[in-house]
Amino acid sequence: MIGENIKRYRTLKGLSLRKFGELVGLSQTAIAKYENNEVKPDGEKLVKFAKILDCKVADLLKDISNRKPLNLNFRKRESLSGRKLELLKQIINDKVNNYLDVLELNNIPYKQIKKYKVSSLLDAEEAAYKFRKDNQINEVFPLANLCDIIENLGIFVVIVNDNKKLFKDFDGVSELVNNFPFICISSDINYYRQRFTLAHELGHLILEIDENLDEEKICNEFAAALLLPRKALELECGTNRFAISDKEYRIIRDEYKVSIKAIIYGLNKYNIVSDNYAKLAYINYNKIYKDEEYNNIEKQTELPRKYEQLVLRLYTQNIITQSRFIELMEDCY
């Protein structure tokens, strides 16, 4: 138990066996023996280990044998591999398992999610329309807080904090764990990308996609149509335009909370502007708006609130101790 925890926190810290050994004044072989539970560290060494690993002694003593392993499918993320991929999996595994504990203590049952069959790209757009209709969201209304909508369906959202920018190739992933649907997204992507990723991963969970189709492309189409439907774009811009002004782009972006690149895509897809105009607009996007939107990363964000609410409920009802409350709240953002 202790050995697994030492290895886990060493990996989270990004330290090799050799480097960790140097920091604590032990050989690589000695550290390996501790991690393999061949030798048990005394109290003094536990304190030293915890200090270097930026964790508490209690974290190293914690029993995680009942943690449920997750079968995370990162889909087309070949560039995220090796130690960084294993580290990301550990972080997500810890967060999701904490969430599962909170759900169990609150007696939260899983909800059956309505599925939408998709046999073509057009079906993906139609699924987005049906999803809005089924959830009583007008087709031209902006989706204010997508996290709230998703969590009210019984889908649980987890934010993976990436302040050290270790996982540049990770946007998000979605999985069913013990029948509970989870969406995990990175904190280190801009607001508009975050919302698109949420919508995209929602697609993976609720769409029944024909096996002959490109699932990623279908989920992209679903996300685009969900966040900025055709009727909404035609309402804002009309049905036939030679050009769109900078001010119009910004108004639509701020209202619907989608990137200007997504707006250009919709304008071109629905033939509101020509292909030639769209090509020029994409070039201008890279010159003018791309950096501006990335820098929005700290100004706005989609924040899930269900987890914090459930942890607070447990604490105020004296179901969990103060130490457990503090531990669980570390997963709040």
MOWO-V24160 format. One record per residue. RES is the residue in three letters. PSI is psi in degrees with one decimal (NA if undefined). OMEGA is omega as a letter, one per 20 degrees, with the letter a starting at -180 (999 if undefined). Layout:
# MOWO-V24160
res=RES psi=PSI omega=OMEGA
res=RES psi=PSI omega=OMEGA
This chain:
# MOWO-V24160
res=MET psi=-53.2 omega=a
res=ILE psi=-42.2 omega=a
res=GLY psi=-44.0 omega=r
res=GLU psi=-38.9 omega=a
res=ASN psi=-39.8 omega=r
res=ILE psi=-46.4 omega=a
res=LYS psi=-40.6 omega=a
res=ARG psi=-48.5 omega=a
res=TYR psi=-29.7 omega=r
res=ARG psi=-42.5 omega=r
res=THR psi=-43.1 omega=r
res=LEU psi=-33.2 omega=r
res=LYS psi=-15.0 omega=r
res=GLY psi=27.9 omega=a
res=LEU psi=136.5 omega=r
res=SER psi=165.6 omega=r
res=LEU psi=-44.3 omega=a
res=ARG psi=-46.9 omega=a
res=LYS psi=-42.0 omega=r
res=PHE psi=-41.1 omega=r
res=GLY psi=-41.8 omega=r
res=GLU psi=-40.5 omega=a
res=LEU psi=-32.3 omega=a
res=VAL psi=-2.4 omega=r
res=GLY psi=33.7 omega=r
res=LEU psi=162.4 omega=r
res=SER psi=162.1 omega=r
res=GLN psi=-38.8 omega=a
res=THR psi=-39.9 omega=a
res=ALA psi=-42.4 omega=r
res=ILE psi=-41.3 omega=r
res=ALA psi=-37.0 omega=r
res=LYS psi=-39.2 omega=r
res=TYR psi=-43.1 omega=a
res=GLU psi=-26.7 omega=r
res=ASN psi=7.5 omega=r
res=ASN psi=25.7 omega=r
res=GLU psi=-27.6 omega=r
res=VAL psi=138.8 omega=r
res=LYS psi=125.7 omega=a
res=PRO psi=144.0 omega=r
res=ASP psi=178.6 omega=a
res=GLY psi=-40.7 omega=a
res=GLU psi=-44.4 omega=r
res=LYS psi=-37.1 omega=r
res=LEU psi=-42.4 omega=r
res=VAL psi=-43.0 omega=a
res=LYS psi=-44.5 omega=r
res=PHE psi=-47.6 omega=a
res=ALA psi=-39.9 omega=a
res=LYS psi=-44.4 omega=a
res=ILE psi=-31.9 omega=a
res=LEU psi=2.6 omega=r
res=ASP psi=43.9 omega=r
res=CYS psi=179.0 omega=r
res=LYS psi=155.8 omega=r
res=VAL psi=-36.6 omega=r
res=ALA psi=-31.7 omega=r
res=ASP psi=-35.3 omega=a
res=LEU psi=-22.8 omega=a
res=LEU psi=-6.1 omega=a
res=LYS psi=139.0 omega=r
res=ASP psi=111.5 omega=a
res=ILE psi=19.3 omega=a
res=SER psi=-23.2 omega=a
res=ASN psi=7.4 omega=r
res=ARG psi=136.0 omega=a
res=LYS psi=122.1 omega=r
res=PRO psi=138.1 omega=a
res=LEU psi=137.9 omega=r
res=ASN psi=78.2 omega=a
res=LEU psi=125.3 omega=r
res=ASN psi=102.3 omega=a
res=PHE psi=5.0 omega=r
res=ARG psi=-128.9 omega=a
res=LYS psi=67.2 omega=r
res=ARG psi=49.3 omega=a
res=GLU psi=-29.4 omega=a
res=SER psi=-17.4 omega=r
res=LEU psi=104.0 omega=a
res=SER psi=179.8 omega=r
res=GLY psi=-140.7 omega=a
res=ARG psi=-38.4 omega=a
res=LYS psi=-38.8 omega=r
res=LEU psi=-43.3 omega=r
res=GLU psi=-37.9 omega=r
res=LEU psi=-44.5 omega=r
res=LEU psi=-42.6 omega=r
res=LYS psi=-39.2 omega=r
res=GLN psi=-43.9 omega=a
res=ILE psi=-48.2 omega=a
res=ILE psi=-41.0 omega=r
res=ASN psi=-44.1 omega=r
res=ASP psi=-46.1 omega=a
res=LYS psi=-44.6 omega=a
res=VAL psi=-39.7 omega=r
res=ASN psi=-38.4 omega=r
res=ASN psi=-41.7 omega=r
res=TYR psi=-42.6 omega=r
res=LEU psi=-39.2 omega=r
res=ASP psi=-43.6 omega=a
res=VAL psi=-41.7 omega=r
res=LEU psi=-41.8 omega=a
res=GLU psi=-44.3 omega=a
res=LEU psi=-28.6 omega=r
res=ASN psi=0.1 omega=a
res=ASN psi=42.4 omega=r
res=ILE psi=118.0 omega=r
res=PRO psi=157.7 omega=r
res=TYR psi=147.1 omega=r
res=LYS psi=146.3 omega=r
res=GLN psi=125.0 omega=a
res=ILE psi=133.7 omega=r
res=LYS psi=135.5 omega=a
res=LYS psi=154.1 omega=r
res=TYR psi=123.2 omega=a
res=LYS psi=136.6 omega=a
res=VAL psi=122.0 omega=r
res=SER psi=-0.6 omega=a
res=SER psi=170.6 omega=r
res=LEU psi=-37.2 omega=r
res=LEU psi=-35.2 omega=r
res=ASP psi=-32.9 omega=r
res=ALA psi=-42.9 omega=r
res=GLU psi=-40.9 omega=r
res=GLU psi=-35.7 omega=r
res=ALA psi=-38.0 omega=r
res=ALA psi=-41.4 omega=r
res=TYR psi=-45.6 omega=a
res=LYS psi=-37.1 omega=r
res=PHE psi=-45.1 omega=r
res=ARG psi=-46.6 omega=a
res=LYS psi=-43.8 omega=a
res=ASP psi=-26.6 omega=a
res=ASN psi=18.7 omega=r
res=GLN psi=43.8 omega=r
res=ILE psi=116.0 omega=a
res=ASN psi=143.6 omega=a
res=GLU psi=-21.2 omega=a
res=VAL psi=4.7 omega=a
res=PHE psi=137.8 omega=r
res=PRO psi=148.5 omega=r
res=LEU psi=102.5 omega=a
res=ALA psi=-67.0 omega=r
res=ASN psi=102.7 omega=a
res=LEU psi=-32.8 omega=r
res=CYS psi=-43.4 omega=r
res=ASP psi=-44.7 omega=a
res=ILE psi=-46.3 omega=a
res=ILE psi=-45.0 omega=a
res=GLU psi=-29.0 omega=r
res=ASN psi=-17.5 omega=r
res=LEU psi=-8.3 omega=a
res=GLY psi=20.3 omega=r
res=ILE psi=130.7 omega=a
res=PHE psi=131.5 omega=a
res=VAL psi=131.8 omega=r
res=VAL psi=132.4 omega=r
res=ILE psi=128.1 omega=r
res=VAL psi=108.4 omega=a
res=ASN psi=128.0 omega=a
res=ASP psi=55.0 omega=a
res=ASN psi=-28.5 omega=a
res=LYS psi=0.0 omega=r
res=LYS psi=47.6 omega=r
res=LEU psi=-24.3 omega=a
res=PHE psi=59.7 omega=a
res=LYS psi=-25.9 omega=a
res=ASP psi=7.4 omega=a
res=PHE psi=121.5 omega=r
res=ASP psi=-50.2 omega=a
res=GLY psi=168.3 omega=r
res=VAL psi=151.4 omega=r
res=SER psi=142.1 omega=a
res=GLU psi=155.5 omega=r
res=LEU psi=123.6 omega=r
res=VAL psi=115.0 omega=a
res=ASN psi=39.1 omega=a
res=ASN psi=-4.7 omega=r
res=PHE psi=126.4 omega=r
res=PRO psi=131.8 omega=r
res=PHE psi=142.5 omega=r
res=ILE psi=125.2 omega=r
res=CYS psi=126.5 omega=a
res=ILE psi=156.1 omega=a
res=SER psi=146.9 omega=r
res=SER psi=-17.5 omega=a
res=ASP psi=41.5 omega=r
res=ILE psi=151.6 omega=a
res=ASN psi=162.9 omega=a
res=TYR psi=-45.2 omega=a
res=TYR psi=-38.6 omega=r
res=ARG psi=-35.4 omega=r
res=GLN psi=-45.5 omega=r
res=ARG psi=-41.0 omega=r
res=PHE psi=-40.3 omega=r
res=THR psi=-42.2 omega=r
res=LEU psi=-46.9 omega=a
res=ALA psi=-39.7 omega=r
res=HIS psi=-47.6 omega=a
res=GLU psi=-31.9 omega=r
res=LEU psi=-40.5 omega=r
res=GLY psi=-43.1 omega=r
res=HIS psi=-31.8 omega=a
res=LEU psi=-33.1 omega=a
res=ILE psi=-7.5 omega=a
res=LEU psi=133.4 omega=r
res=GLU psi=99.1 omega=a
res=ILE psi=132.1 omega=r
res=ASP psi=133.7 omega=a
res=GLU psi=-17.4 omega=r
res=ASN psi=-6.2 omega=a
res=LEU psi=157.6 omega=r
res=ASP psi=107.5 omega=a
res=GLU psi=-39.6 omega=a
res=GLU psi=-42.5 omega=a
res=LYS psi=-40.8 omega=r
res=ILE psi=-44.2 omega=a
res=CYS psi=-31.8 omega=r
res=ASN psi=-43.3 omega=r
res=GLU psi=-42.1 omega=r
res=PHE psi=-46.4 omega=a
res=ALA psi=-44.4 omega=a
res=ALA psi=-44.5 omega=a
res=ALA psi=-30.8 omega=r
res=LEU psi=-44.7 omega=a
res=LEU psi=-34.5 omega=a
res=LEU psi=83.1 omega=a
res=PRO psi=159.6 omega=a
res=ARG psi=-48.0 omega=a
res=LYS psi=-35.4 omega=r
res=ALA psi=-43.6 omega=a
res=LEU psi=-38.5 omega=r
res=GLU psi=-33.7 omega=r
res=LEU psi=-39.6 omega=a
res=GLU psi=-35.9 omega=a
res=CYS psi=-13.2 omega=a
res=GLY psi=-171.5 omega=a
res=THR psi=-7.6 omega=a
res=ASN psi=111.4 omega=a
res=ARG psi=144.6 omega=r
res=PHE psi=-30.7 omega=a
res=ALA psi=162.7 omega=r
res=ILE psi=133.1 omega=a
res=SER psi=158.3 omega=r
res=ASP psi=-41.6 omega=a
res=LYS psi=-40.9 omega=r
res=GLU psi=-44.8 omega=r
res=TYR psi=-47.0 omega=a
res=ARG psi=-36.2 omega=r
res=ILE psi=-47.0 omega=a
res=ILE psi=-41.9 omega=r
res=ARG psi=-45.7 omega=a
res=ASP psi=-31.8 omega=a
res=GLU psi=-46.3 omega=a
res=TYR psi=-8.4 omega=r
res=LYS psi=49.2 omega=r
res=VAL psi=157.5 omega=a
res=SER psi=157.7 omega=r
res=ILE psi=-29.8 omega=r
res=LYS psi=-40.4 omega=r
res=ALA psi=-35.3 omega=r
res=ILE psi=-44.8 omega=r
res=ILE psi=-42.2 omega=r
res=TYR psi=-46.2 omega=a
res=GLY psi=-42.2 omega=r
res=LEU psi=-40.9 omega=a
res=ASN psi=-42.4 omega=a
res=LYS psi=-40.4 omega=a
res=TYR psi=13.7 omega=r
res=ASN psi=30.3 omega=r
res=ILE psi=-32.4 omega=r
res=VAL psi=164.7 omega=a
res=SER psi=165.2 omega=r
res=ASP psi=-42.0 omega=a
res=ASN psi=-42.8 omega=r
res=TYR psi=-41.6 omega=a
res=ALA psi=-40.7 omega=r
res=LYS psi=-45.6 omega=r
res=LEU psi=-37.5 omega=a
res=ALA psi=-37.5 omega=r
res=TYR psi=-40.1 omega=r
res=ILE psi=-45.6 omega=r
res=ASN psi=-33.6 omega=r
res=TYR psi=-46.3 omega=a
res=ASN psi=-31.4 omega=a
res=LYS psi=-38.7 omega=a
res=ILE psi=-46.3 omega=a
res=TYR psi=-24.0 omega=a
res=LYS psi=-52.6 omega=a
res=ASP psi=-37.4 omega=r
res=GLU psi=-42.4 omega=a
res=GLU psi=-35.8 omega=r
res=TYR psi=-38.6 omega=a
res=ASN psi=-6.8 omega=r
res=ASN psi=2.1 omega=a
res=ILE psi=-34.6 omega=a
res=GLU psi=-9.0 omega=a
res=LYS psi=-37.5 omega=a
res=GLN psi=148.6 omega=r
res=THR psi=154.5 omega=r
res=GLU psi=117.4 omega=a
res=LEU psi=116.8 omega=r
res=PRO psi=143.0 omega=a
res=ARG psi=-11.6 omega=a
res=LYS psi=-44.4 omega=a
res=TYR psi=-50.4 omega=a
res=GLU psi=-41.8 omega=r
res=GLN psi=-44.3 omega=a
res=LEU psi=-36.7 omega=r
res=VAL psi=-43.1 omega=r
res=LEU psi=-38.0 omega=r
res=ARG psi=-43.8 omega=r
res=LEU psi=-40.5 omega=a
res=TYR psi=-44.0 omega=a
res=THR psi=-20.8 omega=r
res=GLN psi=9.2 omega=r
res=ASN psi=30.7 omega=r
res=ILE psi=-28.8 omega=r
res=ILE psi=154.9 omega=r
res=THR psi=168.1 omega=r
res=GLN psi=-40.2 omega=a
res=SER psi=-40.0 omega=r
res=ARG psi=-37.9 omega=r
res=PHE psi=-47.8 omega=a
res=ILE psi=-41.4 omega=r
res=GLU psi=-46.1 omega=a
res=LEU psi=-35.1 omega=a
res=MET psi=-13.7 omega=r
res=GLU psi=-19.0 omega=r
res=ASP psi=0.0 omega=r
res=CYS psi=159.0 omega=a
res=TYR psi=NA omega=999
